[in-house]
Amino acid sequence: MSLSNPAAFFAEVRLDHGPLNTPQVEGFNALLTAMEGWPVSWVAYGLGTAWHETAATMQPIKEFGGPKYFHKMYDPKGQNPKLAARLGNRLAGDGAKYAGRGYPQVTGRANYERAEKVFGVPFGTNPDLMLKAENAAKVMIHFMERGLFTGKKLSDYLPGDYVGARRVINGRDKAELIAGYALSFEAALSAGGWQAP
């Protein structure tokens, strides 16, 4: 990882966000390792996004909801067939099978298959592999760099616009809240001596 002083980083995080448990620390470390080489603003925003999207667990999670909800939201025969088509869900059951998983949740058959093609991990046949921290971190980094979540990428907003950067993941939903997390993580990264090549 590119922190010269990890202890100072974690001390600053604890000042702003309270005590951290072992899985949270492990999640930060997995993300920081995967983000090596990113500029500080990108890392701060990535951490802020993960903090929000995982309900502060810093572990990849599965989207909240059950089979009925996922069918309704994402299945071709559900209530959002246009969304299902955009996500590449074409078969009955795809809504539940390809529900969101990860740090920010990768959702839809097309995104799992895209990640499989890039990383050679069989996400298309075993979507739960997106719940492994190493896999979820790599996919998050790749998708945020290239705009694969929404068509917007980190370089469209950063450095300079943490509020606008929410469009990389999910429009404007909770944009100010996540920008605040990013600012606090930027301070922690500076305290920890984050260095990008």
MODELLER restraints for C-alpha pairs under 7 A, 6 or more apart:
rsr = mdl.restraints
at = mdl.atoms
rsr.add(forms.Gaussian(group=physical.xy_distance, feature=features.Distance(at['CA:1:A'], at['CA:32:A']), mean=5.80, stdev=0.5))
rsr.add(forms.Gaussian(group=physical.xy_distance, feature=features.Distance(at['CA:1:A'], at['CA:33:A']), mean=4.58, stdev=0.5))
rsr.add(forms.Gaussian(group=physical.xy_distance, feature=features.Distance(at['CA:1:A'], at['CA:36:A']), mean=5.75, stdev=0.5))
rsr.add(forms.Gaussian(group=physical.xy_distance, feature=features.Distance(at['CA:2:A'], at['CA:36:A']), mean=5.82, stdev=0.5))
rsr.add(forms.Gaussian(group=physical.xy_distance, feature=features.Distance(at['CA:2:A'], at['CA:194:A']), mean=5.46, stdev=0.5))
rsr.add(forms.Gaussian(group=physical.xy_distance, feature=features.Distance(at['CA:2:A'], at['CA:195:A']), mean=5.40, stdev=0.5))
rsr.add(forms.Gaussian(group=physical.xy_distance, feature=features.Distance(at['CA:2:A'], at['CA:196:A']), mean=6.84, stdev=0.5))
rsr.add(forms.Gaussian(group=physical.xy_distance, feature=features.Distance(at['CA:3:A'], at['CA:192:A']), mean=5.55, stdev=0.5))
rsr.add(forms.Gaussian(group=physical.xy_distance, feature=features.Distance(at['CA:3:A'], at['CA:193:A']), mean=5.33, stdev=0.5))
rsr.add(forms.Gaussian(group=physical.xy_distance, feature=features.Distance(at['CA:3:A'], at['CA:194:A']), mean=4.50, stdev=0.5))
rsr.add(forms.Gaussian(group=physical.xy_distance, feature=features.Distance(at['CA:3:A'], at['CA:195:A']), mean=6.51, stdev=0.5))
rsr.add(forms.Gaussian(group=physical.xy_distance, feature=features.Distance(at['CA:4:A'], at['CA:192:A']), mean=6.07, stdev=0.5))
rsr.add(forms.Gaussian(group=physical.xy_distance, feature=features.Distance(at['CA:4:A'], at['CA:193:A']), mean=5.08, stdev=0.5))
rsr.add(forms.Gaussian(group=physical.xy_distance, feature=features.Distance(at['CA:4:A'], at['CA:194:A']), mean=6.49, stdev=0.5))
rsr.add(forms.Gaussian(group=physical.xy_distance, feature=features.Distance(at['CA:5:A'], at['CA:192:A']), mean=4.51, stdev=0.5))
rsr.add(forms.Gaussian(group=physical.xy_distance, feature=features.Distance(at['CA:5:A'], at['CA:193:A']), mean=5.94, stdev=0.5))
rsr.add(forms.Gaussian(group=physical.xy_distance, feature=features.Distance(at['CA:6:A'], at['CA:192:A']), mean=5.44, stdev=0.5))
rsr.add(forms.Gaussian(group=physical.xy_distance, feature=features.Distance(at['CA:8:A'], at['CA:191:A']), mean=5.76, stdev=0.5))
rsr.add(forms.Gaussian(group=physical.xy_distance, feature=features.Distance(at['CA:8:A'], at['CA:192:A']), mean=4.95, stdev=0.5))
rsr.add(forms.Gaussian(group=physical.xy_distance, feature=features.Distance(at['CA:9:A'], at['CA:188:A']), mean=4.77, stdev=0.5))
rsr.add(forms.Gaussian(group=physical.xy_distance, feature=features.Distance(at['CA:9:A'], at['CA:189:A']), mean=5.73, stdev=0.5))
rsr.add(forms.Gaussian(group=physical.xy_distance, feature=features.Distance(at['CA:9:A'], at['CA:191:A']), mean=5.63, stdev=0.5))
rsr.add(forms.Gaussian(group=physical.xy_distance, feature=features.Distance(at['CA:9:A'], at['CA:192:A']), mean=4.20, stdev=0.5))
rsr.add(forms.Gaussian(group=physical.xy_distance, feature=features.Distance(at['CA:12:A'], at['CA:188:A']), mean=5.03, stdev=0.5))
rsr.add(forms.Gaussian(group=physical.xy_distance, feature=features.Distance(at['CA:13:A'], at['CA:185:A']), mean=6.83, stdev=0.5))
rsr.add(forms.Gaussian(group=physical.xy_distance, feature=features.Distance(at['CA:13:A'], at['CA:188:A']), mean=5.87, stdev=0.5))
rsr.add(forms.Gaussian(group=physical.xy_distance, feature=features.Distance(at['CA:14:A'], at['CA:20:A']), mean=6.72, stdev=0.5))
rsr.add(forms.Gaussian(group=physical.xy_distance, feature=features.Distance(at['CA:16:A'], at['CA:184:A']), mean=6.97, stdev=0.5))
rsr.add(forms.Gaussian(group=physical.xy_distance, feature=features.Distance(at['CA:23:A'], at['CA:59:A']), mean=6.99, stdev=0.5))
rsr.add(forms.Gaussian(group=physical.xy_distance, feature=features.Distance(at['CA:24:A'], at['CA:57:A']), mean=5.58, stdev=0.5))
rsr.add(forms.Gaussian(group=physical.xy_distance, feature=features.Distance(at['CA:24:A'], at['CA:58:A']), mean=5.02, stdev=0.5))
rsr.add(forms.Gaussian(group=physical.xy_distance, feature=features.Distance(at['CA:24:A'], at['CA:59:A']), mean=6.87, stdev=0.5))
rsr.add(forms.Gaussian(group=physical.xy_distance, feature=features.Distance(at['CA:27:A'], at['CA:58:A']), mean=4.78, stdev=0.5))
rsr.add(forms.Gaussian(group=physical.xy_distance, feature=features.Distance(at['CA:27:A'], at['CA:59:A']), mean=5.47, stdev=0.5))
rsr.add(forms.Gaussian(group=physical.xy_distance, feature=features.Distance(at['CA:27:A'], at['CA:133:A']), mean=6.99, stdev=0.5))
rsr.add(forms.Gaussian(group=physical.xy_distance, feature=features.Distance(at['CA:28:A'], at['CA:58:A']), mean=6.46, stdev=0.5))
rsr.add(forms.Gaussian(group=physical.xy_distance, feature=features.Distance(at['CA:30:A'], at['CA:133:A']), mean=6.57, stdev=0.5))
rsr.add(forms.Gaussian(group=physical.xy_distance, feature=features.Distance(at['CA:30:A'], at['CA:134:A']), mean=6.39, stdev=0.5))
rsr.add(forms.Gaussian(group=physical.xy_distance, feature=features.Distance(at['CA:30:A'], at['CA:137:A']), mean=6.92, stdev=0.5))
rsr.add(forms.Gaussian(group=physical.xy_distance, feature=features.Distance(at['CA:31:A'], at['CA:137:A']), mean=5.65, stdev=0.5))
rsr.add(forms.Gaussian(group=physical.xy_distance, feature=features.Distance(at['CA:34:A'], at['CA:137:A']), mean=6.12, stdev=0.5))
rsr.add(forms.Gaussian(group=physical.xy_distance, feature=features.Distance(at['CA:34:A'], at['CA:138:A']), mean=6.11, stdev=0.5))
rsr.add(forms.Gaussian(group=physical.xy_distance, feature=features.Distance(at['CA:35:A'], at['CA:43:A']), mean=6.43, stdev=0.5))
rsr.add(forms.Gaussian(group=physical.xy_distance, feature=features.Distance(at['CA:35:A'], at['CA:141:A']), mean=6.83, stdev=0.5))
rsr.add(forms.Gaussian(group=physical.xy_distance, feature=features.Distance(at['CA:37:A'], at['CA:196:A']), mean=4.71, stdev=0.5))
rsr.add(forms.Gaussian(group=physical.xy_distance, feature=features.Distance(at['CA:37:A'], at['CA:197:A']), mean=5.73, stdev=0.5))
rsr.add(forms.Gaussian(group=physical.xy_distance, feature=features.Distance(at['CA:38:A'], at['CA:196:A']), mean=5.84, stdev=0.5))
rsr.add(forms.Gaussian(group=physical.xy_distance, feature=features.Distance(at['CA:39:A'], at['CA:196:A']), mean=5.54, stdev=0.5))
rsr.add(forms.Gaussian(group=physical.xy_distance, feature=features.Distance(at['CA:40:A'], at['CA:186:A']), mean=6.67, stdev=0.5))
rsr.add(forms.Gaussian(group=physical.xy_distance, feature=features.Distance(at['CA:40:A'], at['CA:194:A']), mean=6.78, stdev=0.5))
rsr.add(forms.Gaussian(group=physical.xy_distance, feature=features.Distance(at['CA:41:A'], at['CA:158:A']), mean=6.41, stdev=0.5))
rsr.add(forms.Gaussian(group=physical.xy_distance, feature=features.Distance(at['CA:41:A'], at['CA:159:A']), mean=5.66, stdev=0.5))
rsr.add(forms.Gaussian(group=physical.xy_distance, feature=features.Distance(at['CA:41:A'], at['CA:186:A']), mean=6.63, stdev=0.5))
rsr.add(forms.Gaussian(group=physical.xy_distance, feature=features.Distance(at['CA:42:A'], at['CA:154:A']), mean=6.77, stdev=0.5))
rsr.add(forms.Gaussian(group=physical.xy_distance, feature=features.Distance(at['CA:42:A'], at['CA:158:A']), mean=6.72, stdev=0.5))
rsr.add(forms.Gaussian(group=physical.xy_distance, feature=features.Distance(at['CA:44:A'], at['CA:182:A']), mean=4.78, stdev=0.5))
rsr.add(forms.Gaussian(group=physical.xy_distance, feature=features.Distance(at['CA:44:A'], at['CA:183:A']), mean=6.95, stdev=0.5))
rsr.add(forms.Gaussian(group=physical.xy_distance, feature=features.Distance(at['CA:44:A'], at['CA:185:A']), mean=5.08, stdev=0.5))
rsr.add(forms.Gaussian(group=physical.xy_distance, feature=features.Distance(at['CA:44:A'], at['CA:186:A']), mean=4.92, stdev=0.5))
rsr.add(forms.Gaussian(group=physical.xy_distance, feature=features.Distance(at['CA:45:A'], at['CA:162:A']), mean=6.95, stdev=0.5))
rsr.add(forms.Gaussian(group=physical.xy_distance, feature=features.Distance(at['CA:45:A'], at['CA:182:A']), mean=4.75, stdev=0.5))
rsr.add(forms.Gaussian(group=physical.xy_distance, feature=features.Distance(at['CA:47:A'], at['CA:182:A']), mean=6.84, stdev=0.5))
rsr.add(forms.Gaussian(group=physical.xy_distance, feature=features.Distance(at['CA:47:A'], at['CA:185:A']), mean=6.95, stdev=0.5))
rsr.add(forms.Gaussian(group=physical.xy_distance, feature=features.Distance(at['CA:48:A'], at['CA:178:A']), mean=5.65, stdev=0.5))
rsr.add(forms.Gaussian(group=physical.xy_distance, feature=features.Distance(at['CA:48:A'], at['CA:181:A']), mean=4.83, stdev=0.5))
rsr.add(forms.Gaussian(group=physical.xy_distance, feature=features.Distance(at['CA:48:A'], at['CA:182:A']), mean=4.67, stdev=0.5))
rsr.add(forms.Gaussian(group=physical.xy_distance, feature=features.Distance(at['CA:48:A'], at['CA:185:A']), mean=6.92, stdev=0.5))
rsr.add(forms.Gaussian(group=physical.xy_distance, feature=features.Distance(at['CA:49:A'], at['CA:104:A']), mean=6.94, stdev=0.5))
rsr.add(forms.Gaussian(group=physical.xy_distance, feature=features.Distance(at['CA:49:A'], at['CA:178:A']), mean=6.30, stdev=0.5))
rsr.add(forms.Gaussian(group=physical.xy_distance, feature=features.Distance(at['CA:50:A'], at['CA:58:A']), mean=6.18, stdev=0.5))
rsr.add(forms.Gaussian(group=physical.xy_distance, feature=features.Distance(at['CA:50:A'], at['CA:103:A']), mean=5.16, stdev=0.5))
rsr.add(forms.Gaussian(group=physical.xy_distance, feature=features.Distance(at['CA:50:A'], at['CA:104:A']), mean=6.19, stdev=0.5))
rsr.add(forms.Gaussian(group=physical.xy_distance, feature=features.Distance(at['CA:51:A'], at['CA:57:A']), mean=6.93, stdev=0.5))
rsr.add(forms.Gaussian(group=physical.xy_distance, feature=features.Distance(at['CA:51:A'], at['CA:58:A']), mean=5.81, stdev=0.5))
rsr.add(forms.Gaussian(group=physical.xy_distance, feature=features.Distance(at['CA:52:A'], at['CA:178:A']), mean=6.72, stdev=0.5))
rsr.add(forms.Gaussian(group=physical.xy_distance, feature=features.Distance(at['CA:53:A'], at['CA:103:A']), mean=6.20, stdev=0.5))
rsr.add(forms.Gaussian(group=physical.xy_distance, feature=features.Distance(at['CA:53:A'], at['CA:104:A']), mean=5.47, stdev=0.5))
rsr.add(forms.Gaussian(group=physical.xy_distance, feature=features.Distance(at['CA:54:A'], at['CA:60:A']), mean=6.54, stdev=0.5))
rsr.add(forms.Gaussian(group=physical.xy_distance, feature=features.Distance(at['CA:54:A'], at['CA:61:A']), mean=6.14, stdev=0.5))
rsr.add(forms.Gaussian(group=physical.xy_distance, feature=features.Distance(at['CA:54:A'], at['CA:103:A']), mean=6.08, stdev=0.5))
rsr.add(forms.Gaussian(group=physical.xy_distance, feature=features.Distance(at['CA:59:A'], at['CA:103:A']), mean=6.80, stdev=0.5))
rsr.add(forms.Gaussian(group=physical.xy_distance, feature=features.Distance(at['CA:59:A'], at['CA:133:A']), mean=6.51, stdev=0.5))
rsr.add(forms.Gaussian(group=physical.xy_distance, feature=features.Distance(at['CA:60:A'], at['CA:101:A']), mean=6.71, stdev=0.5))
rsr.add(forms.Gaussian(group=physical.xy_distance, feature=features.Distance(at['CA:60:A'], at['CA:102:A']), mean=4.30, stdev=0.5))
rsr.add(forms.Gaussian(group=physical.xy_distance, feature=features.Distance(at['CA:60:A'], at['CA:103:A']), mean=4.69, stdev=0.5))
rsr.add(forms.Gaussian(group=physical.xy_distance, feature=features.Distance(at['CA:60:A'], at['CA:131:A']), mean=5.09, stdev=0.5))
rsr.add(forms.Gaussian(group=physical.xy_distance, feature=features.Distance(at['CA:60:A'], at['CA:132:A']), mean=6.78, stdev=0.5))
rsr.add(forms.Gaussian(group=physical.xy_distance, feature=features.Distance(at['CA:60:A'], at['CA:133:A']), mean=6.00, stdev=0.5))
rsr.add(forms.Gaussian(group=physical.xy_distance, feature=features.Distance(at['CA:60:A'], at['CA:136:A']), mean=6.48, stdev=0.5))
rsr.add(forms.Gaussian(group=physical.xy_distance, feature=features.Distance(at['CA:61:A'], at['CA:101:A']), mean=5.55, stdev=0.5))
rsr.add(forms.Gaussian(group=physical.xy_distance, feature=features.Distance(at['CA:61:A'], at['CA:102:A']), mean=5.42, stdev=0.5))
rsr.add(forms.Gaussian(group=physical.xy_distance, feature=features.Distance(at['CA:61:A'], at['CA:103:A']), mean=6.61, stdev=0.5))
rsr.add(forms.Gaussian(group=physical.xy_distance, feature=features.Distance(at['CA:61:A'], at['CA:131:A']), mean=6.17, stdev=0.5))
rsr.add(forms.Gaussian(group=physical.xy_distance, feature=features.Distance(at['CA:62:A'], at['CA:100:A']), mean=5.78, stdev=0.5))
rsr.add(forms.Gaussian(group=physical.xy_distance, feature=features.Distance(at['CA:62:A'], at['CA:101:A']), mean=4.31, stdev=0.5))
rsr.add(forms.Gaussian(group=physical.xy_distance, feature=features.Distance(at['CA:62:A'], at['CA:102:A']), mean=6.66, stdev=0.5))
rsr.add(forms.Gaussian(group=physical.xy_distance, feature=features.Distance(at['CA:63:A'], at['CA:99:A']), mean=6.61, stdev=0.5))
rsr.add(forms.Gaussian(group=physical.xy_distance, feature=features.Distance(at['CA:63:A'], at['CA:100:A']), mean=4.94, stdev=0.5))
rsr.add(forms.Gaussian(group=physical.xy_distance, feature=features.Distance(at['CA:63:A'], at['CA:101:A']), mean=5.93, stdev=0.5))
rsr.add(forms.Gaussian(group=physical.xy_distance, feature=features.Distance(at['CA:63:A'], at['CA:105:A']), mean=6.70, stdev=0.5))
rsr.add(forms.Gaussian(group=physical.xy_distance, feature=features.Distance(at['CA:67:A'], at['CA:96:A']), mean=5.44, stdev=0.5))
rsr.add(forms.Gaussian(group=physical.xy_distance, feature=features.Distance(at['CA:70:A'], at['CA:95:A']), mean=5.15, stdev=0.5))
rsr.add(forms.Gaussian(group=physical.xy_distance, feature=features.Distance(at['CA:70:A'], at['CA:96:A']), mean=4.90, stdev=0.5))
rsr.add(forms.Gaussian(group=physical.xy_distance, feature=features.Distance(at['CA:70:A'], at['CA:99:A']), mean=6.46, stdev=0.5))
rsr.add(forms.Gaussian(group=physical.xy_distance, feature=features.Distance(at['CA:71:A'], at['CA:78:A']), mean=5.47, stdev=0.5))
rsr.add(forms.Gaussian(group=physical.xy_distance, feature=features.Distance(at['CA:71:A'], at['CA:93:A']), mean=7.00, stdev=0.5))
rsr.add(forms.Gaussian(group=physical.xy_distance, feature=features.Distance(at['CA:71:A'], at['CA:95:A']), mean=5.02, stdev=0.5))
rsr.add(forms.Gaussian(group=physical.xy_distance, feature=features.Distance(at['CA:71:A'], at['CA:96:A']), mean=5.94, stdev=0.5))
rsr.add(forms.Gaussian(group=physical.xy_distance, feature=features.Distance(at['CA:72:A'], at['CA:78:A']), mean=4.27, stdev=0.5))
rsr.add(forms.Gaussian(group=physical.xy_distance, feature=features.Distance(at['CA:72:A'], at['CA:79:A']), mean=5.14, stdev=0.5))
rsr.add(forms.Gaussian(group=physical.xy_distance, feature=features.Distance(at['CA:72:A'], at['CA:80:A']), mean=6.97, stdev=0.5))
rsr.add(forms.Gaussian(group=physical.xy_distance, feature=features.Distance(at['CA:73:A'], at['CA:79:A']), mean=6.16, stdev=0.5))
rsr.add(forms.Gaussian(group=physical.xy_distance, feature=features.Distance(at['CA:73:A'], at['CA:80:A']), mean=5.75, stdev=0.5))
rsr.add(forms.Gaussian(group=physical.xy_distance, feature=features.Distance(at['CA:74:A'], at['CA:80:A']), mean=6.32, stdev=0.5))
rsr.add(forms.Gaussian(group=physical.xy_distance, feature=features.Distance(at['CA:74:A'], at['CA:83:A']), mean=6.54, stdev=0.5))
rsr.add(forms.Gaussian(group=physical.xy_distance, feature=features.Distance(at['CA:74:A'], at['CA:84:A']), mean=4.76, stdev=0.5))
rsr.add(forms.Gaussian(group=physical.xy_distance, feature=features.Distance(at['CA:74:A'], at['CA:95:A']), mean=4.30, stdev=0.5))
rsr.add(forms.Gaussian(group=physical.xy_distance, feature=features.Distance(at['CA:75:A'], at['CA:81:A']), mean=6.72, stdev=0.5))
rsr.add(forms.Gaussian(group=physical.xy_distance, feature=features.Distance(at['CA:75:A'], at['CA:84:A']), mean=5.57, stdev=0.5))
rsr.add(forms.Gaussian(group=physical.xy_distance, feature=features.Distance(at['CA:75:A'], at['CA:89:A']), mean=6.42, stdev=0.5))
rsr.add(forms.Gaussian(group=physical.xy_distance, feature=features.Distance(at['CA:75:A'], at['CA:92:A']), mean=6.43, stdev=0.5))
rsr.add(forms.Gaussian(group=physical.xy_distance, feature=features.Distance(at['CA:75:A'], at['CA:93:A']), mean=6.47, stdev=0.5))
rsr.add(forms.Gaussian(group=physical.xy_distance, feature=features.Distance(at['CA:75:A'], at['CA:94:A']), mean=5.83, stdev=0.5))
rsr.add(forms.Gaussian(group=physical.xy_distance, feature=features.Distance(at['CA:75:A'], at['CA:95:A']), mean=4.07, stdev=0.5))
rsr.add(forms.Gaussian(group=physical.xy_distance, feature=features.Distance(at['CA:76:A'], at['CA:84:A']), mean=5.35, stdev=0.5))
rsr.add(forms.Gaussian(group=physical.xy_distance, feature=features.Distance(at['CA:76:A'], at['CA:85:A']), mean=6.82, stdev=0.5))
rsr.add(forms.Gaussian(group=physical.xy_distance, feature=features.Distance(at['CA:76:A'], at['CA:89:A']), mean=6.34, stdev=0.5))
rsr.add(forms.Gaussian(group=physical.xy_distance, feature=features.Distance(at['CA:76:A'], at['CA:90:A']), mean=5.86, stdev=0.5))
rsr.add(forms.Gaussian(group=physical.xy_distance, feature=features.Distance(at['CA:76:A'], at['CA:91:A']), mean=6.72, stdev=0.5))
rsr.add(forms.Gaussian(group=physical.xy_distance, feature=features.Distance(at['CA:76:A'], at['CA:92:A']), mean=6.55, stdev=0.5))
rsr.add(forms.Gaussian(group=physical.xy_distance, feature=features.Distance(at['CA:77:A'], at['CA:92:A']), mean=6.96, stdev=0.5))
rsr.add(forms.Gaussian(group=physical.xy_distance, feature=features.Distance(at['CA:87:A'], at['CA:108:A']), mean=4.54, stdev=0.5))
rsr.add(forms.Gaussian(group=physical.xy_distance, feature=features.Distance(at['CA:87:A'], at['CA:109:A']), mean=6.23, stdev=0.5))
rsr.add(forms.Gaussian(group=physical.xy_distance, feature=features.Distance(at['CA:87:A'], at['CA:110:A']), mean=5.71, stdev=0.5))
rsr.add(forms.Gaussian(group=physical.xy_distance, feature=features.Distance(at['CA:88:A'], at['CA:108:A']), mean=6.02, stdev=0.5))
rsr.add(forms.Gaussian(group=physical.xy_distance, feature=features.Distance(at['CA:88:A'], at['CA:109:A']), mean=5.17, stdev=0.5))
rsr.add(forms.Gaussian(group=physical.xy_distance, feature=features.Distance(at['CA:88:A'], at['CA:110:A']), mean=4.63, stdev=0.5))
rsr.add(forms.Gaussian(group=physical.xy_distance, feature=features.Distance(at['CA:89:A'], at['CA:95:A']), mean=6.58, stdev=0.5))
rsr.add(forms.Gaussian(group=physical.xy_distance, feature=features.Distance(at['CA:89:A'], at['CA:108:A']), mean=5.98, stdev=0.5))
rsr.add(forms.Gaussian(group=physical.xy_distance, feature=features.Distance(at['CA:89:A'], at['CA:109:A']), mean=5.37, stdev=0.5))
rsr.add(forms.Gaussian(group=physical.xy_distance, feature=features.Distance(at['CA:94:A'], at['CA:109:A']), mean=6.92, stdev=0.5))
rsr.add(forms.Gaussian(group=physical.xy_distance, feature=features.Distance(at['CA:98:A'], at['CA:107:A']), mean=5.87, stdev=0.5))
rsr.add(forms.Gaussian(group=physical.xy_distance, feature=features.Distance(at['CA:98:A'], at['CA:108:A']), mean=4.86, stdev=0.5))
rsr.add(forms.Gaussian(group=physical.xy_distance, feature=features.Distance(at['CA:98:A'], at['CA:109:A']), mean=5.54, stdev=0.5))
rsr.add(forms.Gaussian(group=physical.xy_distance, feature=features.Distance(at['CA:98:A'], at['CA:127:A']), mean=6.59, stdev=0.5))
rsr.add(forms.Gaussian(group=physical.xy_distance, feature=features.Distance(at['CA:99:A'], at['CA:107:A']), mean=5.22, stdev=0.5))
rsr.add(forms.Gaussian(group=physical.xy_distance, feature=features.Distance(at['CA:99:A'], at['CA:108:A']), mean=6.29, stdev=0.5))
rsr.add(forms.Gaussian(group=physical.xy_distance, feature=features.Distance(at['CA:100:A'], at['CA:106:A']), mean=4.91, stdev=0.5))
rsr.add(forms.Gaussian(group=physical.xy_distance, feature=features.Distance(at['CA:100:A'], at['CA:107:A']), mean=4.17, stdev=0.5))
rsr.add(forms.Gaussian(group=physical.xy_distance, feature=features.Distance(at['CA:101:A'], at['CA:107:A']), mean=6.83, stdev=0.5))
rsr.add(forms.Gaussian(group=physical.xy_distance, feature=features.Distance(at['CA:101:A'], at['CA:130:A']), mean=5.91, stdev=0.5))
rsr.add(forms.Gaussian(group=physical.xy_distance, feature=features.Distance(at['CA:101:A'], at['CA:131:A']), mean=6.25, stdev=0.5))
rsr.add(forms.Gaussian(group=physical.xy_distance, feature=features.Distance(at['CA:102:A'], at['CA:130:A']), mean=5.57, stdev=0.5))
rsr.add(forms.Gaussian(group=physical.xy_distance, feature=features.Distance(at['CA:102:A'], at['CA:131:A']), mean=5.60, stdev=0.5))
rsr.add(forms.Gaussian(group=physical.xy_distance, feature=features.Distance(at['CA:102:A'], at['CA:136:A']), mean=5.03, stdev=0.5))
rsr.add(forms.Gaussian(group=physical.xy_distance, feature=features.Distance(at['CA:103:A'], at['CA:136:A']), mean=6.20, stdev=0.5))
rsr.add(forms.Gaussian(group=physical.xy_distance, feature=features.Distance(at['CA:103:A'], at['CA:140:A']), mean=6.86, stdev=0.5))
rsr.add(forms.Gaussian(group=physical.xy_distance, feature=features.Distance(at['CA:104:A'], at['CA:140:A']), mean=6.89, stdev=0.5))
rsr.add(forms.Gaussian(group=physical.xy_distance, feature=features.Distance(at['CA:109:A'], at['CA:124:A']), mean=6.82, stdev=0.5))
rsr.add(forms.Gaussian(group=physical.xy_distance, feature=features.Distance(at['CA:112:A'], at['CA:123:A']), mean=5.43, stdev=0.5))
rsr.add(forms.Gaussian(group=physical.xy_distance, feature=features.Distance(at['CA:112:A'], at['CA:124:A']), mean=5.38, stdev=0.5))
rsr.add(forms.Gaussian(group=physical.xy_distance, feature=features.Distance(at['CA:112:A'], at['CA:127:A']), mean=6.92, stdev=0.5))
rsr.add(forms.Gaussian(group=physical.xy_distance, feature=features.Distance(at['CA:113:A'], at['CA:123:A']), mean=6.46, stdev=0.5))
rsr.add(forms.Gaussian(group=physical.xy_distance, feature=features.Distance(at['CA:113:A'], at['CA:124:A']), mean=5.05, stdev=0.5))
rsr.add(forms.Gaussian(group=physical.xy_distance, feature=features.Distance(at['CA:115:A'], at['CA:139:A']), mean=6.50, stdev=0.5))
rsr.add(forms.Gaussian(group=physical.xy_distance, feature=features.Distance(at['CA:116:A'], at['CA:122:A']), mean=5.47, stdev=0.5))
rsr.add(forms.Gaussian(group=physical.xy_distance, feature=features.Distance(at['CA:116:A'], at['CA:123:A']), mean=5.36, stdev=0.5))
rsr.add(forms.Gaussian(group=physical.xy_distance, feature=features.Distance(at['CA:116:A'], at['CA:124:A']), mean=6.55, stdev=0.5))
rsr.add(forms.Gaussian(group=physical.xy_distance, feature=features.Distance(at['CA:123:A'], at['CA:129:A']), mean=6.07, stdev=0.5))
rsr.add(forms.Gaussian(group=physical.xy_distance, feature=features.Distance(at['CA:123:A'], at['CA:130:A']), mean=6.84, stdev=0.5))
rsr.add(forms.Gaussian(group=physical.xy_distance, feature=features.Distance(at['CA:130:A'], at['CA:136:A']), mean=5.20, stdev=0.5))
rsr.add(forms.Gaussian(group=physical.xy_distance, feature=features.Distance(at['CA:143:A'], at['CA:149:A']), mean=6.01, stdev=0.5))
rsr.add(forms.Gaussian(group=physical.xy_distance, feature=features.Distance(at['CA:144:A'], at['CA:153:A']), mean=5.53, stdev=0.5))
rsr.add(forms.Gaussian(group=physical.xy_distance, feature=features.Distance(at['CA:144:A'], at['CA:154:A']), mean=6.05, stdev=0.5))
rsr.add(forms.Gaussian(group=physical.xy_distance, feature=features.Distance(at['CA:144:A'], at['CA:168:A']), mean=6.48, stdev=0.5))
rsr.add(forms.Gaussian(group=physical.xy_distance, feature=features.Distance(at['CA:145:A'], at['CA:153:A']), mean=5.45, stdev=0.5))
rsr.add(forms.Gaussian(group=physical.xy_distance, feature=features.Distance(at['CA:145:A'], at['CA:154:A']), mean=5.75, stdev=0.5))
rsr.add(forms.Gaussian(group=physical.xy_distance, feature=features.Distance(at['CA:146:A'], at['CA:153:A']), mean=5.48, stdev=0.5))
rsr.add(forms.Gaussian(group=physical.xy_distance, feature=features.Distance(at['CA:147:A'], at['CA:153:A']), mean=3.93, stdev=0.5))
rsr.add(forms.Gaussian(group=physical.xy_distance, feature=features.Distance(at['CA:147:A'], at['CA:168:A']), mean=6.37, stdev=0.5))
rsr.add(forms.Gaussian(group=physical.xy_distance, feature=features.Distance(at['CA:149:A'], at['CA:168:A']), mean=6.49, stdev=0.5))
rsr.add(forms.Gaussian(group=physical.xy_distance, feature=features.Distance(at['CA:149:A'], at['CA:169:A']), mean=5.72, stdev=0.5))
rsr.add(forms.Gaussian(group=physical.xy_distance, feature=features.Distance(at['CA:150:A'], at['CA:168:A']), mean=5.81, stdev=0.5))
rsr.add(forms.Gaussian(group=physical.xy_distance, feature=features.Distance(at['CA:150:A'], at['CA:169:A']), mean=6.13, stdev=0.5))
rsr.add(forms.Gaussian(group=physical.xy_distance, feature=features.Distance(at['CA:152:A'], at['CA:167:A']), mean=6.33, stdev=0.5))
rsr.add(forms.Gaussian(group=physical.xy_distance, feature=features.Distance(at['CA:152:A'], at['CA:168:A']), mean=4.76, stdev=0.5))
rsr.add(forms.Gaussian(group=physical.xy_distance, feature=features.Distance(at['CA:153:A'], at['CA:168:A']), mean=5.38, stdev=0.5))
rsr.add(forms.Gaussian(group=physical.xy_distance, feature=features.Distance(at['CA:154:A'], at['CA:165:A']), mean=6.50, stdev=0.5))
rsr.add(forms.Gaussian(group=physical.xy_distance, feature=features.Distance(at['CA:154:A'], at['CA:168:A']), mean=6.49, stdev=0.5))
rsr.add(forms.Gaussian(group=physical.xy_distance, feature=features.Distance(at['CA:157:A'], at['CA:164:A']), mean=6.28, stdev=0.5))
rsr.add(forms.Gaussian(group=physical.xy_distance, feature=features.Distance(at['CA:157:A'], at['CA:165:A']), mean=5.34, stdev=0.5))
rsr.add(forms.Gaussian(group=physical.xy_distance, feature=features.Distance(at['CA:162:A'], at['CA:179:A']), mean=4.89, stdev=0.5))
rsr.add(forms.Gaussian(group=physical.xy_distance, feature=features.Distance(at['CA:163:A'], at['CA:175:A']), mean=5.12, stdev=0.5))
rsr.add(forms.Gaussian(group=physical.xy_distance, feature=features.Distance(at['CA:163:A'], at['CA:176:A']), mean=5.53, stdev=0.5))
rsr.add(forms.Gaussian(group=physical.xy_distance, feature=features.Distance(at['CA:163:A'], at['CA:179:A']), mean=5.24, stdev=0.5))
rsr.add(forms.Gaussian(group=physical.xy_distance, feature=features.Distance(at['CA:166:A'], at['CA:172:A']), mean=5.83, stdev=0.5))
rsr.add(forms.Gaussian(group=physical.xy_distance, feature=features.Distance(at['CA:166:A'], at['CA:175:A']), mean=5.39, stdev=0.5))
